[in-house]
Amino acid sequence: MSRIGERDASGDRWVRARHPAPRPVAMLTHSYYEEDPRVRREAEAIVAAGRPVDVYALRRPEDASTEVLDGVTVVRLGVQRHQGAGLGTYLREYLAFLVRAGVALTRAHRRRQYGLVQVHTLPDFLVFAALPLRLVGVPVILDLHEAMPEFFRSRFRGRAGRIGYALLRLQERAATGFAKAVLTVNDALGDRLIGIGVPASKLTVVPNAPSLARFDPARHLARPFMADGTLRLVYAGALSPIYELDVVLAAIARLAAQRPDLPVCLDLYGRDFAEVPLRDQASALGVADRVAFHGRIPIEAVPAAIARADVGLAPTRRSEFTDFSLSTKAYEYAAMGRTVVASRLPMVERIFGDDIVTYEPGDADDLAAALLRLVDEPVAREARVIRALDRVRDLGWEHESARYLALIEDLASGPGVTRPAG
């Protein structure tokens, strides 16, 4: 490790030199900070390493405009999320946040003198909110959580035609070109970015691995499999169209018909979407009494909710967008020592292989059969749990954060850091 300071007249010992305090990092995220595990992990890691962090995020009506959470200063701007809305609403919301974030960031920089700005997507073009700071030499990192062109083509099928898709690709190229460095969440997205021209030297992959300190099974009373005779399923995440919870409900109905002696219940934790009428579907399928809607819970409460279940579900609808994605829910369930059942997607198989149970996306019969195998084949089930837990421990945030923090320190240190000569 380099020593900061200077030798005394004899040249025999080091004298601590005065050096400036670490310059703060600013983060922009079009999300509610408390609900975004990746943003929280990264912000908290930087603070723990000794560098201040200001996060500019969305604000609900009941939220404080500014708050300090676990050492991170959260500045909430007057924009709210309209999940499930139309394309025009999405774009107006994105642009409103872009303008407000740019103004707030520029004003704060005069006082805070940021050493680095990290912009979390979606949208990719939010990176241009940092243009005034980039012009005066502040480096900018673009953290691509998802592939925006594929997301919008999947989400608004028929609306984002060839021209719309081309424009989305253009803004993606402009955003990655503008940033000093680019982060993304997995190797598949990394390969995709290199394929569109992002230099490999500019790209760092920081997987969406859970914090093993937060998702620690030793901190919660573990439920033995079907301890009360009921197969208890859990899903913790957004109740959005991307996640095929309708298929899960259909699979529960199949189980009720095939094995009426097998009690099955599903605990859903997440914000409801008006466009996904899950309650109506559960009633129509005759399984409403088997499904509990708990609403959104804070990240801190998710591990306990998982520990109370037998099986964690990561049901993702397959599309060109999800072919590049891997639900963090699979990581979290595995970290908590729960059996994981997920859609058979490319990244799921690439990361977990046979360590978790998979089913054909969209196939309720295949999902029902997979759940029955877990009940009927306990030896294979427990072996998978052990293998998946070992895999996640090797991929946990505590291991991945070192590469991330090294990048942050390299870019944020800026001028004025005294280093010994020679």
Secondary structure, DSSP 4 states (H G I P E B T S, - for coil): -PPPSEE-TTSSSEEPPP-PPPPPEEEEESS-GGG-HHHHHHHHHHHHTT--EEEEE---TTS-SEEEETTEEEEE-S----TT--HHHHHHHHHHHHHHHHHHHHHHHHHH--SEEEEEPSSGGGGGGGHHHHHTT--EEEEE-S-HHHHHHHHTTTTS-HHHHHHHHHHHHHHHHHSSEEEESSHHHHHHHHHTT--GGGEEE---PPPTTTS-GGGS-PPPTTTTS-EEEEEES--STTB-HHHHHHHHHHHHHH-TTS-EEEEEES---TTS-HHHHHHHHT-GGGEEEEE---GGGHHHHHHT-SEEEE-B--STTGGG---HHHHHHHHTT-EEEEE--HHHHHHHTTSSEEE-TT-HHHHHHHHHHHHH-HHHHHHHHHHHHHHHHHHSHHHHHHHHHHHHHHHHS-TT------
